[in-house]
Amino acid sequence: QVQLVESGGGLVQAGGSLRLSCAGSGRTFSLHAMGWFRPAPGKEREFVAAIGWGGSITSYADSVKGRFTISRDNAKNTGNLQMNSLKPEDTAVYYCAAGGRPTSSMNDYVYWGQGTQVTVSS
């Protein structure tokens, strides 16, 4: 069992930065891939970024590539999403998730956090 708690959301102006964190509990957190998702029109949640259990494999949605960076520190059971050059369309609740593979599909993630709100003003 893995519990996930997100933090770091808030209000920022367009062009600004935020760093989201995902704290994992449970001995197997470091053995899981981790992903970040956010709601989108017509979808329950859209993929934002993912990272493999070892940290060497990462992937990003085209909409955030070059602006967001995903990372993790298994020694601290945490994952992070550094968000730069934020745009109003990045406004959403951001959810971290843990699963078997670092894919873009929600179905590959078993554990989910409660989400943290990010609001980008224009």
C-alpha positions as CSV (number, residue, x, y, z in Angstrom):
1,Q,0.0,0.0,0.0
2,V,1.3,3.5,-0.9
3,Q,-0.2,6.7,0.3
4,L,0.5,9.9,-1.6
5,V,0.2,13.5,-0.5
6,E,0.7,16.5,-2.8
7,S,1.8,19.9,-1.8
8,G,3.2,23.1,-3.3
9,G,0.2,24.4,-5.2
10,G,-0.8,28.0,-5.2
11,L,-1.5,31.1,-7.1
12,V,1.1,32.5,-9.5
13,Q,1.2,35.0,-12.3
14,A,1.7,33.8,-15.9
15,G,5.4,33.3,-16.6
16,G,6.1,32.3,-13.0
17,S,7.1,29.0,-11.4
18,L,5.9,26.5,-8.9
19,R,7.3,23.3,-7.5
20,L,4.9,20.6,-6.6
21,S,5.9,17.8,-4.3
22,C,4.5,14.3,-3.8
23,A,5.3,12.6,-0.5
24,G,4.9,8.9,-0.5
25,S,4.5,6.6,2.5
26,G,5.0,2.9,2.4
27,R,8.1,0.8,2.0
28,T,7.5,0.2,-1.7
29,F,7.2,3.8,-2.9
30,S,10.7,3.6,-4.5
31,L,9.7,0.6,-6.5
32,H,6.8,2.4,-8.3
33,A,6.8,4.6,-11.3
34,M,5.3,8.0,-10.6
35,G,3.1,10.3,-12.7
36,W,1.4,13.7,-12.6
37,F,-2.0,14.2,-14.1
38,R,-4.5,17.1,-14.3
39,P,-8.2,17.3,-15.3
40,A,-8.9,18.4,-18.9
41,P,-12.0,19.1,-21.0
42,G,-13.5,15.8,-22.2
43,K,-11.1,13.7,-20.0
44,E,-11.2,12.7,-16.5
45,R,-7.5,13.5,-16.2
46,E,-4.8,14.2,-18.8
47,F,-1.2,13.1,-18.5
48,V,1.4,15.7,-17.6
49,A,4.6,13.8,-16.8
50,A,6.0,10.5,-15.6
51,I,9.2,9.1,-14.2
52,G,10.4,5.5,-13.7
53,W,11.2,4.0,-10.4
54,G,14.9,4.6,-10.8
55,G,14.5,8.2,-12.1
56,S,16.3,7.7,-15.4
57,I,13.2,7.3,-17.5
58,T,11.0,10.4,-17.9
59,S,8.2,11.5,-20.3
60,Y,6.2,14.6,-20.8
61,A,3.0,15.8,-22.5
62,D,3.7,17.9,-25.5
63,S,2.0,20.8,-23.8
64,V,4.5,21.0,-20.9
65,K,7.7,19.7,-22.6
66,G,10.5,22.2,-22.0
67,R,8.7,23.9,-19.2
68,F,8.1,21.2,-16.6
69,T,10.6,18.9,-15.1
70,I,9.8,15.7,-13.1
71,S,12.2,14.3,-10.6
72,R,12.2,12.0,-7.6
73,D,14.3,11.3,-4.4
74,N,13.7,7.7,-3.4
75,A,15.8,8.2,-0.2
76,K,13.2,10.7,0.9
77,N,10.2,9.0,-0.7
78,T,9.3,12.1,-2.6
79,G,8.7,13.2,-6.1
80,N,8.6,16.7,-7.6
81,L,7.3,18.6,-10.5
82,Q,9.1,21.8,-11.3
83,M,6.8,24.0,-13.4
84,N,8.3,27.0,-15.1
85,S,6.9,29.5,-17.6
86,L,3.5,28.8,-16.3
87,K,0.5,29.7,-18.5
88,P,-3.2,30.4,-17.5
89,E,-4.1,27.1,-19.3
90,D,-2.0,25.2,-16.8
91,T,-4.5,26.1,-14.1
92,A,-5.8,22.8,-12.7
93,V,-5.7,20.5,-9.7
94,Y,-2.6,18.4,-10.1
95,Y,-2.6,14.8,-8.9
96,C,0.4,12.5,-8.4
97,A,0.0,8.8,-8.9
98,A,2.1,5.7,-8.4
99,G,2.1,2.6,-10.5
100,G,4.0,-0.1,-12.3
101,R,5.1,1.7,-15.4
102,P,5.9,5.4,-16.2
103,T,3.2,5.7,-18.9
104,S,0.7,8.3,-19.9
105,S,-2.3,6.1,-19.2
106,M,-4.2,6.6,-16.0
107,N,-5.0,2.8,-16.0
108,D,-1.3,2.0,-15.3
109,Y,-1.4,3.9,-11.9
110,V,-2.8,2.2,-8.8
111,Y,-2.3,4.8,-6.1
112,W,-3.5,8.4,-6.3
113,G,-3.1,11.5,-4.1
114,Q,-5.9,14.0,-3.3
115,G,-4.5,16.7,-5.5
116,T,-3.1,20.2,-5.1
117,Q,-4.6,23.3,-6.8
118,V,-2.5,25.4,-9.2
119,T,-3.9,28.7,-10.4
120,V,-2.1,30.8,-13.0
121,S,-3.4,34.3,-13.4
122,S,-2.9,36.3,-16.7
